[in-house]
Amino acid sequence: MLGHLAYIALCAAIALAVHDRSFSGAEGAILTLGAIGAWRYSWGAINFSRALAYIHWRYPRQRRRAEAAYARRAVPAHGYFMVTTFKIEPRVTARVYASIFEAAAASPGGATIVASVVEGADLRIIRDLFEARKPQMPGVKLVIDQIPGSGKRDAIARSLRLLQREAPSPRDVLVFVDGDSCVPEDIVARSAPFFTDSRVGALTTDEQVEIEETPLFRDWFELRFTQRQMMMSSMAFGGRVLTLTGRMSVFRADLATDPSFIAQVQSDQIDHWRLGRIRFLTGDDKSTWYWLLSRGYRMTYLPDLHSLSMEEQPKPGFVESAVALMKRWFGNMLRTNGRAMALGPWRIGLFTWWSIVDQRLSIWTTLAGPLAVIATALLATPAVLPAYLAWIMFTRYVYCAALSLFRPGYFPIVFPPLLYFGQIVGASVKSYALFRLDRQKWTRQSASGGGARPAFRERVKAASSTGMHALAFGWLAIGALFLTGLL
């Protein structure tokens, strides 16, 4: 509480230190920030309202209807689990598979687990855990598929082909699990009812995080997952979400074992007018999402069911770790964004389509404000800087207070600065990735994209990406100068 009081007092002191007469020449910047702010905060208010309506009204009704329909079924769903494990700490692997075995044992219709591993040590851990629990799991089957480390997409495709031989039915569910995520024990019983609606192809759940020894990194992830809870709920209000999280998502089993679904996961690609054919290395969750979206299936979100992700900071410093993860996340998003946008609002729904469009628009609207303020401070009056700082502190605090409605308890005072960091650095990373869609790299693997072709061609492409990126920023700067009246 003292931290919050100090934050509010500092915000008020900075705001009161600036007088009206200090703003001569800054009127254009204030109007520009006001216009951008009105747009962004109205869009945020719409998403907040939809999220609250979904959690407190639509979702409870959907769950009641789904469970009533499921209760009328004579045969319960069989739970299939597909788990990929690579370069995970043994203690984490043990916890993850313990949770999967508990969930499999609790599946009313029995369960089948396919564990995809590369290293023999992981195989032994999984096998020993299963053998120790086998007497308590009479309806559970385990298949361990040890493969060469050729990439996650190949691993998923192989596992899905193994599950395809089981001939899953439309009433069964298939849970995709990453090797660092624990699943809830009742995942099958809680998710299977939603697939009584034949229009639903997949769903994902709320996420919680466990990170040791790096409190700032943990706070950043907790903030992101709180934002995710709000945005997922808002999108699910319209019957679709913007991603099927790779850490844990649930699919209708017959769809996830469809040959075209498997083929797209294993080998997905886009053709870019400047970069040529880009084969996806990362972002398998975007491939599965797009396959369902393009075929008209709905995807929903369960805000009251939680998976647990056990993360670790990938690099020594917080900033470099955050940027490395953002490059992968936003690169995956933008590689699929264009083709999803091309489906059109008549096919995927107006709100979903506009949200996909906004993923690109928000890059430039986020960066336009700071550019306008910096230009005004340099060319008109520096008084705009403390005023802008006070505005940022106030609005991000209010935003975080609103986000706290989606999590029990109150938010730590580090959330507002982390929120602004995520917005500005995130927009900058998105702008970088937008012009370099061919650059890909796994966090845990050495495989990367963009360097396999001849060196000269790579240098030309890299130079064109840098040139296009610089040109876009140049036009953004000119636009900011024009809107502020400084040009």
FENLIN-V60155 format. One record per helix or strand of 3 or more residues. SS is the DSSP state (helix for helix, strand for strand). FROM is the first residue (numbers start at 1). TO is the last residue. If there is no record, write none. Layout:
SS_FROM_TO / SS_FROM_TO
This chain:
helix_2_16 / helix_20_23 / helix_27_71 / strand_79_85 / helix_90_106 / strand_111_117 / helix_120_136 / strand_140_146 / helix_152_164 / strand_173_178 / helix_187_196 / strand_200_210 / helix_215_236 / strand_248_252 / helix_253_256 / helix_259_266 / strand_269_272 / strand_276_279 / helix_284_294 / strand_298_310 / helix_318_341 / helix_345_348 / helix_350_379 / helix_383_406 / helix_414_434 / helix_455_483
